Amino acid sequence: MQIEEGMVSAAVGDLPSTTPPTTSTTTTTTTTTNPATTTERVPTFTAAVRPATGDDLGGSWRAGCPVAIEDLRWLDLAHWNDAGDEVVGALVVHSDHADDVVAVFAQLFEGRFPIHSMRPITEFDNDDNISMRANNTSAFNCREIDGRPGVWSQHAYGGAIDINPLVNPWVRGSRVDPPEGAPYVDRDAGITGLIVAGDVVTEAFASIGWGWGGDWSSALDYQHFSHNSR
């Protein structure tokens, strides 16, 4: 109910005159200081996809490769590094797989899986061995399968990714690639960037239907994921 000022004056005038009792009033003023508030930035996965160019690919693509340049996509992907920092790396994959790969790396980011390095293979002279020794994660590279001349690797189609290859080596009997990865043949789950069955990496790739080389029987390629499990 809203009371207007005139109504209050009339009501008071009708009351008998009284002398109010004398009271002692102590007024206490309390000042409350609110602590300064800060807004903590929430880590957010980011990704950008665009057509790859000849300049992007450099010597990683050449005439005769089983995929055309226009069918390849350059992906800029946020990821965590070994130090726990947010960084952005790059991969090149076939256009058919671009969206799925983005979805995988979104899961890896959410799971804070560390990726040591994710730089274009061109920065390693297009040499897979150099890239592996540097523990660099990579995808497209127009190359043959090691030890099988004339047979294209799935990387040559833009349908495979090798993750943290130094600590997730390719093991064929007594041979380990890269050789510097020999200490990591023993799959100690405490090593940074290691991939093991059932972890966030294998589960993320399984969610898009890609296979893991760690499940192979004739050889174990712990770094390798591909769209057709080859």
N, C-alpha and C positions, 0 to 999 in steps of 0.2 A: 504494500500500500504506500503510495506517495503522499506525504503531508506537505501542504503548501505553507509558506511562511506566515500568512495572515491567520490561518487557522491556529497556529501555535500561539500567537500573541493574544488572541481572544481567549483561549483556554486558560492562559496564565493569569489574565486580568480577573477572572472570576474566582480565583482561589483566594482563601483568607490569608492575611499577612501573617507570616511567622518569622521568627528569628532563628536562622539555622544554627545548630550547635557549632562551637569552635572545634576544629579538628587540626591536627598536625600532620602534614603530608610530607613524606620524604621521597624524593624522586631520584631514582637511580638510572643512569644512562649506561647501557652496555653496547659497546661497539664490536661487531663481529666482522672479522676479516676473512673473506673467502680465499682459499688457496688459489694461486694462479692455475688455470687449466690449460693444458696443451692437447692438441689433436694429433694423435699418432697416425702416421700414414699407414694405410692398409696395403700390403703388397698386392699388386694386381697384375695378372698375366696379360701380356700384350703380344700381338702377332700382326704381321703385315705380309701379304702375298702379292706378288707381281710377276709378270712374264720375265723370264731370264733373257739376257742378251748375250751376244757373242763376246762382248767386252767382259761381262760377268764370268763367263765360262772359260775364257782364255784357252789354254792348251788342254783343258779337261774334256773338251769336245773337239772332234775332228771329222772330216768327211768320211763317211762309211760307218759312223756310229749308228747303232740300232734305234736311235730316237732323234727326232728333229729338234732343233733349238726351240722352235715355237711351241713344242709340247712340254717344255720344262718350265718350272716355276721357282722363283727365288723367294725363300721364306726368311723373314727376320723374326726371331723368336726369343722371348724373354726366358731366362733360366737362371738357376742358382749356380754359382761357382763353388770351388772347394772351400773358399773362405767364408761362404755363407752370404755373399753379396749378390744382389740382383744385377744381371748383365744381359746384354742382347747378343745373340749369335746368329749365324746364317747357315742355312742348308739349301740345297737344290734338289728337287724331286720332280717326278712326272706330275703333270697337271691332274691326272686321275687320282693321285694320292694326296694332293696338297691339303685339302680340308681335313682328311683323316689324320695326317701328321700333325696339323695344328691342334687337333683334339687330344692327341697323345701328349704333346708337350704342355698343354694346359694341365693335364693330370700330373705330369712330372713336376711342374711348377707348384701346384697345390700340395703335392707330397714332399716338396723341398728336396727333391733328389738332386745331388750335385753333379754338374757336368763340368769337367776340367776346362775344356776349350771347345768351341764350336765355330771354327773359322773355315772359309772356303778352301777347298783342296788346292786352288791355284796358289795360295800362300805357302804351300809345301812343294812347289814345283810339280804339282799334279802327281806326286809320288805317294802312293798309299803307305809304303813302308816308313817314310819320313813322318807322315801324318800319324801313323800308329805309335811310333816311338815318342811323339810329342803328346800322346794321350788325347788326340784331337778327334772329336766326333764329326763325322762327315757322311755324305750321302752320294749324290751323283758323281761318277767318274767313269769316263768311257775307257774301260779296261777289261782285259780278259781275266778269267779265274786263274789264280796263281797255280801253276803246275799243269794247266790244261790249255795249251795253245789253241787258238781258234774258237774257244768257247767264251762267250760274253758273260761277264759277271752280272748279277742282278743290279749292281750299282750302275752299270752302263745303260740300263733302262730307266734309271731314276726310281727304282722300286725297292731299294734297300738302304738301311742306315746302320752304321757302326758306331756304338756309343762307348766312350771311355776305353778305347781299344788296348791301351797299355795294361790296365788292371783287369781287363776282360779279354784275354788273349784267345787266339785260335789254336787249339791243341789237336795235333794229328799224330798220335802215337807219342814218340819222343820229341817230335818237332813242335816248337812253340813260336807263333808269330804274333807280335814282334818278339825276337829272342829276349829282349829286355823284360818281357812280361812273364818270364819263367817263375819268378817268386810268387806270382799271383795265380798259378795253376791250382794251388791249394785254396779252395774257395772260402776264405775267412770272411765272414759277413761283417767283420768290424772295419774292413778297409773302405776308405772313402771312395764312393763311386762304383763300388762292386755291384754286379747284377747277379741275383740269385733267384731261383724258382719261387714264384709266388709273391715277389716283391712288387713295388709300384710300377716298375718298368715293364716287367713281363706281363703284368695284368693290364697295363695301359695298351700295349701293343695287341694283346689278345682281344681286347675290346673292339678293335677295328679289323680283326681277322688276320693279323700278321703273325708269322711264326718266328720262333727264337732258335738260333743256332745252338744254344745250350741244351736243346732237346734232341739234337741229332744223335744218331747211334754210331756212325762210322767216324765221326770227328766231332769235336765240341768247339763251336765258335761262339764264345760267350758274349762277344761284342755285337753280333750280327742279328738284325731283324729284317725280314723281307715280306713282301705282300703275298708271295706264293710259297713261303717256307723253304726256299732254296738259297 
